[in-house]
Amino acid sequence: MREAHSKIVTLEQLKKVLAEQRRDKRQIVLSNGCFDTLHVGHVRYLQGAREEGDVLITAMNADASVHALKGANRPILDEQARAQLVAALRCVDYVIIFREATVEKLLEELRPDVHAKGTDYTADTVPERATAARLGIRVAIVGDPKQHSTRAMLESLRKDQNA
């Protein structure tokens, strides 16, 4: 098994690897998220995404986009630390850090067979649904019910500190 740091790749590296995977007729899945303090919900989501194909790429929000999405005190872990944690999971083949608000550009560039989103989405609320449909990419909603979040974990820690 490759070490976690070797799974963290650039767009150009990933394009080359995926060309080889496609020649071998492997199904490529793209998942994405912030992964700010990895928790069981993230693991179940990524495991579910992996079950949709042969190769799992996980696109991870860069620090600036996590800050914009989640607020002033986020991310808790910087993008390199988060990328290493996600890459250490057996179910993840490659991690790429992206700076845009959505993964539409990556869908265009990588053309995966499947775009996996967590259960906090429905087929109608996936931000990239129109791009995926136009490109013929199947959208899969995977993972367990959204009962875990970094926000809830942080709130629980704050309550414990104030008790």
Sine and cosine of phi, psi and omega as CSV:
sin_phi,cos_phi,sin_psi,cos_psi,sin_omega,cos_omega
0.00,0.00,0.66,-0.75,0.02,-1.00
-0.95,0.31,0.47,-0.88,0.06,-1.00
-0.96,0.28,0.42,-0.91,-0.09,-1.00
-0.82,0.57,-0.71,0.71,-0.08,-1.00
-0.89,0.45,-0.45,0.89,0.01,-1.00
-0.98,0.20,-0.19,0.98,0.05,-1.00
-1.00,0.08,-0.24,0.97,-0.01,-1.00
-1.00,0.05,0.90,-0.44,-0.18,-0.98
-0.77,-0.64,0.28,-0.96,0.11,-0.99
-1.00,0.01,0.18,-0.98,0.03,-1.00
-0.88,0.48,-0.69,0.73,-0.02,-1.00
-0.91,0.41,-0.67,0.75,0.06,-1.00
-0.87,0.49,-0.69,0.73,-0.05,-1.00
-0.91,0.41,-0.65,0.76,0.03,-1.00
-0.86,0.52,-0.66,0.75,0.01,-1.00
-0.91,0.42,-0.71,0.70,0.00,-1.00
-0.89,0.45,-0.68,0.74,-0.04,-1.00
-0.93,0.38,-0.51,0.86,0.07,-1.00
-0.87,0.49,-0.66,0.75,0.05,-1.00
-0.92,0.40,-0.68,0.74,-0.01,-1.00
-0.89,0.46,-0.64,0.77,0.01,-1.00
-0.92,0.40,-0.61,0.80,0.05,-1.00
-0.88,0.48,-0.52,0.85,0.03,-1.00
-1.00,0.04,0.14,0.99,0.06,-1.00
0.89,0.46,0.55,0.84,0.01,-1.00
-1.00,0.04,0.63,-0.78,0.02,-1.00
-0.99,0.15,0.80,-0.60,-0.07,-1.00
-0.96,-0.28,0.74,-0.67,-0.02,-1.00
-0.87,-0.49,0.69,-0.72,0.10,-0.99
-0.92,-0.40,0.83,-0.56,0.13,-0.99
-0.90,-0.43,0.25,-0.97,0.05,-1.00
-0.40,-0.92,0.34,-0.94,0.05,-1.00
0.18,-0.98,0.03,-1.00,0.02,-1.00
-0.99,0.11,-0.67,0.75,0.01,-1.00
0.81,0.58,0.69,0.72,0.00,-1.00
-1.00,0.07,0.97,-0.23,-0.21,-0.98
0.92,0.39,1.00,-0.09,-0.04,-1.00
-0.85,0.52,0.74,-0.67,0.04,-1.00
-0.69,-0.72,0.07,-1.00,-0.11,-0.99
-0.86,0.51,-0.56,0.83,0.04,-1.00
-0.89,0.46,-0.65,0.76,0.07,-1.00
-0.88,0.47,-0.72,0.69,-0.03,-1.00
-0.88,0.48,-0.71,0.70,-0.01,-1.00
-0.91,0.41,-0.60,0.80,0.07,-1.00
-0.89,0.47,-0.74,0.67,-0.04,-1.00
-0.93,0.37,-0.59,0.80,0.07,-1.00
-0.90,0.43,-0.67,0.75,0.04,-1.00
-0.90,0.44,-0.63,0.78,0.04,-1.00
-0.90,0.44,-0.67,0.74,-0.01,-1.00
-0.88,0.47,-0.56,0.83,0.01,-1.00
-0.91,0.41,-0.23,0.97,0.00,-1.00
-1.00,0.10,-0.12,0.99,-0.04,-1.00
-0.19,-0.98,-0.25,-0.97,-0.07,-1.00
-0.99,-0.16,-0.47,0.88,-0.07,-1.00
-0.77,-0.64,0.82,-0.57,0.00,-1.00
-0.94,-0.35,0.89,-0.47,0.14,-0.99
-0.98,-0.18,0.76,-0.65,0.08,-1.00
-0.91,-0.41,0.90,-0.44,0.06,-1.00
-1.00,0.00,0.81,-0.59,-0.08,-1.00
-0.90,-0.45,0.74,-0.67,0.01,-1.00
-0.87,0.49,0.69,-0.72,0.11,-0.99
-0.93,0.37,0.27,-0.96,-0.04,-1.00
-0.81,0.59,-0.71,0.71,-0.05,-1.00
-0.89,0.46,-0.63,0.78,-0.01,-1.00
-0.96,0.27,-0.54,0.84,0.10,-1.00
-0.89,0.45,-0.70,0.72,0.02,-1.00
-0.86,0.51,-0.71,0.71,0.00,-1.00
-0.91,0.41,-0.63,0.78,-0.03,-1.00
-0.98,0.20,-0.63,0.77,-0.20,-0.98
-0.96,-0.28,-0.32,0.95,0.06,-1.00
0.88,-0.47,-0.01,-1.00,-0.19,-0.98
-0.85,0.53,-0.61,0.79,-0.09,-1.00
-0.99,-0.11,0.33,0.94,-0.05,-1.00
-0.82,-0.57,0.49,-0.87,0.06,1.00
-0.98,0.22,0.33,-0.94,0.08,-1.00
-0.98,0.20,-0.72,0.70,0.06,-1.00
-0.97,-0.25,0.62,-0.78,0.01,-1.00
-0.95,0.31,0.24,-0.97,-0.13,-0.99
-0.87,0.50,-0.57,0.82,0.01,-1.00
-0.94,0.35,-0.64,0.77,0.04,-1.00
-0.91,0.41,-0.70,0.72,0.01,-1.00
-0.90,0.44,-0.66,0.75,0.00,-1.00
-0.89,0.45,-0.66,0.75,0.02,-1.00
-0.91,0.42,-0.63,0.77,0.03,-1.00
-0.90,0.44,-0.72,0.69,0.00,-1.00
-0.91,0.41,-0.67,0.74,-0.01,-1.00
-0.90,0.43,-0.42,0.91,0.00,-1.00
-0.95,0.30,-0.25,0.97,0.02,-1.00
-0.96,0.27,0.73,-0.68,-0.04,-1.00
-0.85,0.52,-0.57,0.82,-0.08,-1.00
-0.96,0.28,-0.27,0.96,-0.04,-1.00
-1.00,-0.09,0.79,-0.61,0.02,-1.00
-1.00,-0.03,-0.64,0.76,-0.04,-1.00
-0.59,-0.80,0.55,-0.83,0.08,-1.00
-0.84,-0.55,0.73,-0.68,0.09,-1.00
-0.78,-0.63,0.69,-0.73,0.02,-1.00
-1.00,-0.06,0.77,-0.64,0.02,-1.00
-0.85,-0.53,0.50,-0.87,-0.11,-0.99
-0.96,-0.27,-0.23,0.97,-0.03,-1.00
-0.97,0.25,0.20,-0.98,0.00,-1.00
-0.95,0.33,-0.53,0.85,0.02,-1.00
-0.74,-0.67,0.10,-1.00,0.01,-1.00
-0.99,-0.10,0.35,0.94,0.02,-1.00
-0.83,0.56,-0.69,0.72,0.01,-1.00
-0.88,0.48,-0.66,0.76,0.02,-1.00
-0.92,0.39,-0.60,0.80,0.08,-1.00
-0.86,0.50,-0.69,0.73,0.02,-1.00
-0.89,0.46,-0.72,0.69,-0.09,-1.00
-0.96,0.29,-0.65,0.76,-0.15,-0.99
-0.99,-0.12,-0.46,0.89,0.00,-1.00
0.76,0.64,0.84,0.54,0.04,-1.00
-0.92,0.38,0.25,-0.97,0.07,-1.00
-0.98,0.22,-0.54,0.84,-0.08,-1.00
-0.71,-0.71,0.65,-0.76,0.15,-0.99
-0.92,-0.39,0.93,-0.37,-0.06,-1.00
-0.99,-0.11,0.76,-0.65,0.06,-1.00
-0.82,-0.58,0.42,-0.91,-0.01,-1.00
-0.97,0.24,0.14,-0.99,-0.09,-1.00
-0.96,0.28,0.00,1.00,0.15,-0.99
-0.98,0.19,-0.02,1.00,0.08,-1.00
-0.91,-0.42,0.32,-0.95,0.22,-0.98
-0.84,-0.54,0.15,-0.99,0.02,-1.00
-0.83,0.55,-0.51,0.86,-0.04,-1.00
-1.00,0.09,-0.27,0.96,-0.06,-1.00
-0.95,-0.32,-0.02,1.00,0.04,-1.00
-0.89,0.45,0.86,-0.51,-0.07,-1.00
-0.85,0.53,-0.52,0.85,-0.07,-1.00
-0.99,-0.11,0.23,0.97,-0.13,-0.99
-0.86,0.52,-0.64,0.76,-0.03,-1.00
-0.93,0.38,-0.66,0.75,0.03,-1.00
-0.90,0.43,-0.71,0.70,0.01,-1.00
-0.87,0.50,-0.71,0.71,-0.01,-1.00
-0.89,0.46,-0.70,0.71,-0.01,-1.00
-0.88,0.47,-0.57,0.82,-0.03,-1.00
-1.00,0.00,-0.06,1.00,-0.02,-1.00
0.97,0.26,0.46,0.89,0.01,-1.00
-1.00,-0.08,0.80,-0.60,0.02,-1.00
-0.97,0.25,0.71,-0.70,0.08,-1.00
-0.99,-0.14,0.77,-0.64,0.03,-1.00
-0.85,-0.52,0.75,-0.66,0.10,-1.00
-0.99,-0.11,0.86,-0.50,-0.14,-0.99
-0.72,-0.70,0.26,-0.97,0.04,-1.00
0.98,-0.20,-0.04,-1.00,0.00,-1.00
-1.00,0.01,0.18,-0.98,0.02,-1.00
-0.83,0.56,0.56,-0.83,-0.07,-1.00
-0.93,0.36,0.99,0.13,0.03,-1.00
-0.89,-0.46,0.11,0.99,-0.04,-1.00
-0.75,-0.67,0.68,-0.73,0.10,-0.99
-0.41,-0.91,0.47,-0.88,0.07,-1.00
-0.89,0.46,-0.64,0.77,-0.01,-1.00
-0.85,0.53,-0.72,0.69,0.00,-1.00
-0.91,0.42,-0.63,0.78,0.02,-1.00
-0.89,0.45,-0.68,0.73,0.02,-1.00
-0.91,0.41,-0.65,0.76,0.03,-1.00
-0.89,0.46,-0.64,0.77,0.03,-1.00
-0.90,0.45,-0.66,0.75,0.04,-1.00
-0.90,0.43,-0.65,0.76,0.03,-1.00
-0.89,0.45,-0.66,0.75,0.03,-1.00
-0.88,0.47,-0.68,0.74,0.01,-1.00
-0.89,0.46,-0.60,0.80,0.00,-1.00
-0.94,0.34,-0.53,0.85,-0.04,-1.00
-1.00,0.06,-0.17,0.99,-0.05,-1.00
-0.98,0.21,0.00,0.00,0.00,0.00
